[in-house]
Amino acid sequence: MSLSGFSMRRLAEELRARAVGARIDRVFMPTKSSLVLALRRPGENLLLHISINSANPAAYFIEKNFENPAEPPVFCMVLRKHLEGGRIGDIRQHEADRLLFADVDTIGSGGRIASKTLVLELMGKYSNVVLVGEDGTIIEPMKKIGENASRVRTVLPGDVYELPPSSDKINLFSAGAEKAVEKIRNLSEEKIGKALMNVCMGFGPDTAKEVCFLAGVDGNRTVGGLTEQNFVALGESLK
């Protein structure tokens, strides 16, 4: 199953339940696109694996660590410097998008608690992991993105961290199903499965198919061919 923003809500809940309050003992980077955080909490040791593989970005707990290179990459060394010994204060999702923020509290100069954020952008080929400081500037990204690679935003050390470009899609958790159905009605030429993905933030093919199944609607039908009863069923399914 692909990781959509909608399914990521459950992932965020799982990570929050198990990892918040844990101490980051060690940081590993088995490959240039994957990261492992060795976490310790009372009576339990955890290994959190984060991958920005473009075909299958993911974050999940593993039982056994991977083999690691003799020389850790620069990003790994930066994370070790800034995060090891810190405690995870919170893990939160940005709206219904494929973005997770892990806030890590560390002891700064003079014994002051400093909070840094590890941003997980698990967005297909645009996936990245970015370490952001208290002042909102990027300390180090796993994948540097300069002006030659993107005209939308750069992701480089020293840049102010900016969220990936947002769309005008509807966040069901805040806007509600009625508003989504109202917007879907206007896409009369679209197939209903595609319309759901175009309207609802965080929806991937699997989520759209499930909504259609629960509503008893063929996802390949066009929106213009739906009855009023179909729209009511879609609204209930979205709820």
ABEGO torsion letter per residue (X at the ends): XBBBAAAAAAAAAAAAAAABGBBBABBBBABAABBBBBBBBBGBBBBBBBBABAABBBBBBBABBBBBBABBBAAAAAAAAAABGBBBABBBBBEABBBBBBBBBBBBBGGBBBBBBBBBBBBEAABBBBBBBAAGBBABBABBBBAAABAABBBBBGBBBBBBBBBABBBAAAAEAAAAAAAAAABAABBAAAAAAAABBGBBAAAAAAAAAAAGBBAABBAAABBAAAAAAAAAAAX
